[in-house]
Amino acid sequence: MRAIVFLCLALVLPACSTFSPRAAEVPAGCYQNPVVERDTPDPFVLVHDGVFYCYATESGPPGFQVLESPDLVHWTHRGVALVDPTASGHYWAPEVVERDGRFWMYYSIRNHASKQHDLCVAVADHPVGPFTRVGVLIPGAPTPVKGEPEPCIGAIDSTVFRDDDGQTYLAYSQEAPRAIVMRPLDPSMTSLGAERVVLIRTDRDEEQGVVEAPTLLKRDGVYHLLYSAGPFQGRAGKHWYSVRHASAPSIRGPWTKSDRPVMQTIRYEIYGPGHQCVVTLPAVGDEPAQDWLVYHAWDGDGAPMYGRNRIGRSLRIDRLRWVDGLPVTDGPTRNIQPAPAIR
């Protein structure tokens, strides 16, 4: 989630640079990770009019980068979607949803005055932008909150979930005390209701005090929370960042964490897969509907940290399946895989 800008990535690429798999090596109808071999942290994919738009944490020039694809495999970089005039850096983890023909971006930036991370909203008339800042939803400055043992600080990694009854919620990672929190999102898309529900906190060794990057889903009447846990960068010998899972009978819980990760490091090959989103593709012919996990990860070139890895956190995809009600993936993969079935 955090962007420590890699010096080697300060080289600004053209706004419409095209990134494709290694065509000579990958057969038609297949793909090979990474699908974008450059720093593309904290990806979120919006599907609009049959086109995939990927928004990601800044990497190079200030602002949120946006990419476009017809198939989740071949991507064109479309430049910067938003530069927030109030930010003092740390453009982190944008997510975009469409409502009534407008596009709403939820994101975090570092506040000039408090030096903490505000959770903000912006709007545009096109998925590529430009987006215009609307305001702050959750200030990052220390704020006393009923039920918390200390003031709450920092709000990052937001996600929007619309339940079957039409109610929309915003979930996010509270930086201190660390937790994933959910609040109702007003139909205006620009304000939050008073209710505040803590979905999960850090209570396991493998989380190393970090839970972030929530993704909320509902499958067969059960609510599912995918999230990332652990520090996002670290040593090659041991890297904790992974995709984890919890489930609940109600959106408000109680949430039960699964014991096994959905996706984790393959030592010396792929490090720190995480900050996932889920793209659901409709059924195509005999092919049923498919869920795809879009995420970032470090490759095995050097250590999984900025300044010691050539690329950074590159963009990757892998099929997400449901087995006995639990999310399962073969990822993180690096060998050739069948490509998504696109209508």
N, C-alpha and C positions, 0 to 999 in steps of 0.2 A: 504494500500500500504506500509506504513512504517513498518519495523520490529523492535520492541523493544523486544529483545529476552527474553522470559518468563523463569524465573529461573527454573520452574518446567519442562520446555521443553528442558533443557540442557542435559537431559538424551538421549544419542544417541541410536536410534533404529537400529537393523540390516538392512543392505542394501536391503534385499528382504523381509521385513516384509509384511504380508498380512493383509489388512483391509477389512472387509466384514460387511454388515448389520447384525443386530441381527437375525441370521438365524432362531432361534426357534420362533421368533415373527412375521417374515415377510413372507407371502406366496410366493410361486414361481410366477415369473412374476410381482413382485411388488418390491418397495424399500421404505425406510424410511430415512429421513434426520436426522443427517448428514451421508453421504455415507462414509466419512473418519472422524472418531472421534478423530482428533488430529489437531494441528495447521497447516493449509495449506493456507496461505494468498495469495491473488492476483492470483487466478488460471487461467491458460490458457491451453486449450486442443487442441492438434494437432491430427488429424486423419490420420493415415498412414498405408496402407495395411490392413485395417480393424481393426487396434489396436488403442486405445485411449491412448495418452501420455499427462499427466498433469504436467505442470511446475509451480512452486510456489516460492514465496519469501522465503528466508532462514528462518529456524526455528531450532535452535540448532547449528550444526557445520556450519562454513562459506561456502557459495556457494548456488546454486540454487537446490532445491530438485526436483526430477522427479519421477512420479508414472506411472503405466501402468495398463490398464484395457481392458477386452474384450467387456464391455457392459455399461460403464459409472457408474456402480453400485459397482462392486467388484474391488478393487484396490490393487496392489502390489507396495510397495515402492522400487524404484530401486537405491536409494542413491543420490549422488550429481552429477549434470550434468556439472557444471562449477565452478571452483575457479579462480577468476581473480587476478593475482599477483599484479595488480596496485591498488586494492581496499583497502580502510580503513573501511570496513564494509558497511552496508546498501545495501545488495544484494536485489534489489526490482524489482518485477513485470516483470519476463521474458516472452517473447512471441517468439514462434518458427514457422517459415514457411519453407516449402520445395520448392526448385527451382533447377531443373535439377539434381536431385539425391543428392543434398546436403541440409543441414539443417542449417538455419540461425537464430540465437538467438539475439533478441534485448532486452536490459535490462539497468537498471540504477545501478550505484554504487557511493559511496562517494569518491571523489577525495582526495588523500593525501594532496595535496598542497592547493587547493582552499577551501576544506571542503564543497564543493557544489556537486550536483549530476550530473555526466556526463551520457549521453545516449550513450551506446556502442553497438558494434556488435561482435558476435563470430560465428564460423562455426564448423560443425561436419559432419561426414559421416554416422551417425546413430542417430535416435531420442533420444536415451538414452545418447549419448555423448561417450567419453568426448568431450566437446566443447573447441575450442581454440580461444582466444581473437584475433580479427582482428584490432580493433582500436576504436576511439571515433568518433561518428557521430555529436554529439552536446555537446560542453563543457558546464559545469554548471557554470563556473566562470562568474561574471557580464560582460555582453557584450552589448554595445550600438546597438540598432536595429531601423532602420527607421520606424516611425509610432508608436513607443512605447514611453510613457512619461518618462520612466526611463530605465536603463539597465536591460536586461532580465537575470534572475538567475534560474538555475536548470532546468533539463529536465528529466521527469520520465514517467512511465506508457505508453510506446509506443505500437502502434498497426499498423499492415500492412493491407492495403486494395488495392485490384486489381480491377479496374473498367472494364466495358465491352469492352472498347477500348484497353485494355491491359496495360494501364498506371498504375503503382503501386505507392501508396502513403504511407507515414509514418505520423501518427498522434500521438501526445503526449501531456502531461500536462506540461505546463510551470509553474514553481512554483511562479515566481514573474516577472512582474505583472501576476497574475493567469489567465490562459486561456488555451483552447485546440487549438493547432496549428497543421497545416498540411503542409507537404512539399513533393514534388515528390521524389521517391526513384529510383535511377539509376538501370538499369538492372543488373549491377554487384552486387547489394544488399549491397554495401559497401560505397556509397556516396549519398548525397542529392543534388537535384537541388536548384537553387537560389530562386525560387518562395516560398513565405511564406504566408499562408492564416490563419487568425484567424477564427476558426469556431464559438466558443462561449467564452464568458467571464462570470465572476460571477456578476449577477445582480438581484438575488432574495434572500430574507431573509432565505429561507430554505437551500440555498447553504452554508451559513455561511462562505463565502469567499473561498470555495474550489470547483473546478470542476476538475475531474481526471478520469483515467481508461476509455478512449474512446474505443468504439466498433463501427465500421462503417459497415453498411449493405445497400443493395439495394433490394427493394421489389416492384414489379409492377411499375418500372420506377421512384420510389421515393427513395431518400437517407435518411437513418435513422442513427442517432447517439444515442447510449446508453452510458451513462456516470454515474459516481458516484459523489455525491455531499455531502458536509458536512464533519466534522471531523470524522476520522475512529474509534475513541474510545471516551468514555465519561461517563456520569452518567447514572444510571439505570432509573432515572425519565424522562429524555429527551435525546434521542439519534438521531442525525440528519442524519447520513450516510444512503444513499438510492440510488436506481437505478433510474435515470431520463432519459428523452427522448427528442430528437429534430428531426425535419425533414426538408428537403430542396428539391427544384426541381433540383438542381445542386450540384455537390460535393463541389463547392466553395460557395454555399449558394444562397440566404440568409437562415439562419437556424432559425427555429421557435421552441421555447421550448414548450413542452406540459405542461399543468397545473397540471396534476395528475402524481404522480410517478408510475413507473412500479412495484417497489417493495420497501417496507419500513419496519421499525421496528414494531414488535408486542410486545407491552410493557410487560415486565416481562417474556417474552417467548423467543423471537428471536430478537437480536439487530444487527443493522448495516449491513443488507444484501447489498452486493455490490462487486465492482471490478469484474464485470461479463465478461464472454465471451459467444459467441453463437456457439453451435455445431448443424449443420444441418445434419439430418439423411435422407438417401434416402427412397423413398417409398418401402414398403414391403407388397406384396400381395395387399389386399384391404386397407391397411393402407397408407395414403398419406405421403409425406415427412413431417418430424417433425423438429421443432426448439426446442432446449433445452438450457436453461440458466444455466451456471455453475458459481458458485459464492461462496464467503465465508460469514460467519456470526458468531456472538457470540451467545451462548446459554444463558439461563436465570440463570445460576449458578453464582451468584455474579454479579459484575458490568462489563459492556462491556469495559474492559481495561486490559492491561497486568499487572500481579501482583494481580488482583482481580477476575480472571476468571480461572477456572481449566484447560480448554482445549486451549483457544485461539480462533482464527478464523477458524472454521472447514469447510470442503469442502461439498458443497451442490449442488443439481441439481433440477430444476423444468421446466416443460413444458412451452414453450413460444408460444402463439398463436397470430394471427393477426385478429383484429376485426375492421372493418371499416378503415383499413389502419393503425391501431395503435397497438403496442405491448401490450399484456395482459398476465398476469400470475396469478395463484392462490397462488403463493409463497409470502413470504417464508413459506413452509409447514413443518410440523413436524409429521403429521399422515401418514399412509400407502398410497402409491400412485401407479398407474400402471407404470411399468418400461418402459424405452425406447424400442421401437420396433427396434431390430437390425437385419439386413439382415443376 
